[in-house]
């Protein structure tokens, strides 16, 4: 059966110590929440109801400054928890160091603290924390801190010090107001140093190195020369094809002209031959008005004898009427058809060649992915190279000269729908809940292996969605003091509001205190919205 553990320490320490406990025990389940401020401990126990609370005394903040006053604050706080019927069964474990006052440790043992661990050197007793907490509590765990001459334990009860409790509550309100003042001062200082309303410009220091890497790995002078050489060679080859086609068409046109010349010469030759032939004597004399038309004369042939009897039944031939030459007509029509066929075939071939040439030219003239990124045309790069949309987005995020990153991210999202792009668009639209949800649920390698710019965005989205410990863990590799400070301040306000809301919910405040608490919650939320 698992045992839930609530850690009392700052979030940075809790994010490391929690996994350590779980990795060394099969029954311990560390809660994601932690309690960095001691006076919030009791309310946190009401809210989260853990089975074990582990307090690292040196990693918590207190209402007092002097060591003696801090010890009394701890003793009184634990006494109140142990005397509360709803909380008395919660197992309390304390972690401190070997320099702690022995009298204070004996008093803790008398308050039925189940476990006390001393940090000595690098690990000390820390190697037995997980095994000891995995088993039921035992008096032997604190026997070394008990003795016969144990001092008298003095604590303040609620029944005898009502006035002191009221003063203490007022002190808490004053401390919250003081915390708000300090946080606002920190926000003002951070704003003067850098613009914190967007991703800090100082977090893009690796831009120049990334650009140089792209230049060196993607496109070199040799590659550029080879590319232009291929384009030029393609143009030269196309020119040769066009020149060859032009020669073929010219040769065909010459053949057609020669054919027409030959036809014309044959016509002239035939005409001259007809004039030079001497007509033979007719066997039968025809009537003087009847004459044989020139078109009926055949070269190298004698005319057939005419049948006078038959001729008498036909009208006379008018020698001024032009005759129809069927052979000449056939030759002209054939020549025209041949010319049309050749022109049509040549035109089709020319069109096909131009289409191929234009297509090849368009492909060779498309800008490369690297050149588009170099010119800052990230949306066009994502459009022409859709499979590399996230790569274009990453380059855009790392470009400090881009102001309206959200608009560009929306443009890239039209051509790529990966989880990384969806996260970016949600982030820039300030939908941090959706952005955090996409990050937590996605297996996209661009979200599991974050670039620097997107790591900042993820940390900020997690912070805004209340996942403070996780936001700190994501931001830790960046070593960005400004971002870490922002998450820390936001977490203080966030946990303060959680405590106040828990007090209102469980009825621990009267009407006047509820009014003050709600006012404080609104003030804290206003400060959080500015971060």
URQUIZI-V601521 format. One record per pair of residues at least 12 apart in sequence whose ideal C-beta (glycine too) atoms are under 7 Angstrom apart, sorted by the first residue. I is the first residue (numbers start at 1). J is the second residue. Records with the same first field share a line. If there is no record, write none. Layout:
# URQUIZI-V601521
I->J ; J
This chain:
# URQUIZI-V601521
1->27
2->27 ; 29
3->27 ; 28 ; 29 ; 51 ; 52
4->29 ; 31 ; 50 ; 51
5->21 ; 28 ; 29 ; 30 ; 31 ; 50 ; 52 ; 54
6->31 ; 33 ; 35 ; 44 ; 48 ; 50 ; 53
7->30 ; 34 ; 54
8->35 ; 41 ; 53 ; 54 ; 55 ; 56 ; 60
9->34 ; 36 ; 56 ; 59 ; 60
10->36 ; 59
11->34 ; 36 ; 468 ; 469 ; 472 ; 491
12->472
13->56 ; 59
14->34 ; 469
15->469 ; 472 ; 473
18->30
21->130
24->130
25->130 ; 134
27->134
28->130 ; 133 ; 134
31->48 ; 50
32->469
33->48
34->469
36->60 ; 61
37->60 ; 61
38->60 ; 61 ; 62 ; 73 ; 74 ; 77
39->63 ; 77 ; 172
40->499
41->77
42->77 ; 80 ; 81
43->499 ; 502 ; 503
44->499
45->81 ; 87 ; 90
46->502 ; 506
47->502
50->90
51->90 ; 91
52->91 ; 93 ; 133
53->90 ; 92
54->93 ; 95
55->92 ; 93 ; 94 ; 95
56->95
57->74 ; 94 ; 95 ; 96
58->96 ; 97
63->171 ; 175
71->101 ; 104
75->107 ; 111 ; 155
76->155 ; 156
78->92 ; 111 ; 113
79->111 ; 155
82->111 ; 112
91->114 ; 137
92->113 ; 114
93->114 ; 115 ; 133
94->108 ; 113 ; 115 ; 116
95->117 ; 119
96->118
97->118 ; 119
98->118 ; 120
103->151
105->145
106->145 ; 146 ; 147 ; 150 ; 151
107->151 ; 153
109->142 ; 145 ; 146
110->150 ; 153
113->142
114->137 ; 141
115->132 ; 133 ; 137 ; 141
116->142 ; 145
117->129
173->516
176->496 ; 520
179->492
180->523 ; 524 ; 527
183->489 ; 492 ; 493 ; 527
184->527
186->485 ; 489
187->530 ; 531
190->482 ; 485 ; 486
194->482
196->486
199->453 ; 456 ; 457
200->482
201->400
203->452 ; 453 ; 456 ; 480
204->398 ; 400 ; 453
206->452
207->398 ; 399 ; 400
210->398
214->370 ; 373
218->370
219->368 ; 370
230->364
231->364
234->360 ; 364
238->357
241->353
242->353
245->349 ; 350 ; 353
249->346
252->342
256->335 ; 338 ; 339
259->335
260->335
263->331
270->299
273->299
274->294 ; 297
280->302
283->305
284->305 ; 306 ; 308
286->306
289->316
290->311 ; 316 ; 317
291->317 ; 319
293->317 ; 319 ; 323
295->323 ; 325
366->384
369->381 ; 385 ; 388
373->392 ; 395
376->399
378->392 ; 395 ; 396 ; 408 ; 412
379->408 ; 411 ; 412
382->412 ; 415 ; 416
383->415
386->415 ; 416
389->412 ; 415 ; 416 ; 418 ; 421
390->416 ; 418 ; 420 ; 421 ; 446
392->412
393->409 ; 412 ; 420 ; 421 ; 424
394->451
396->408
397->453 ; 454
398->451 ; 453
405->428
406->428 ; 429
409->421 ; 424 ; 425 ; 428
410->425
413->425
418->444 ; 446
419->438 ; 442 ; 444 ; 447
420->444 ; 446 ; 447
422->438
423->435 ; 438 ; 439 ; 447
426->438
427->457 ; 461
432->461 ; 464 ; 465
433->465
435->461
436->461 ; 462 ; 465 ; 467
439->458 ; 461
452->478
455->474 ; 478
456->478 ; 483
458->474
459->471 ; 474 ; 475 ; 483 ; 487
462->474
463->487 ; 490
466->494
468->487 ; 491 ; 494
471->487
472->487
475->487
486->531
489->531
490->528 ; 531
493->524 ; 527 ; 528
494->528
496->524
497->521 ; 524 ; 525
500->517 ; 520 ; 521
501->521
503->517
504->517
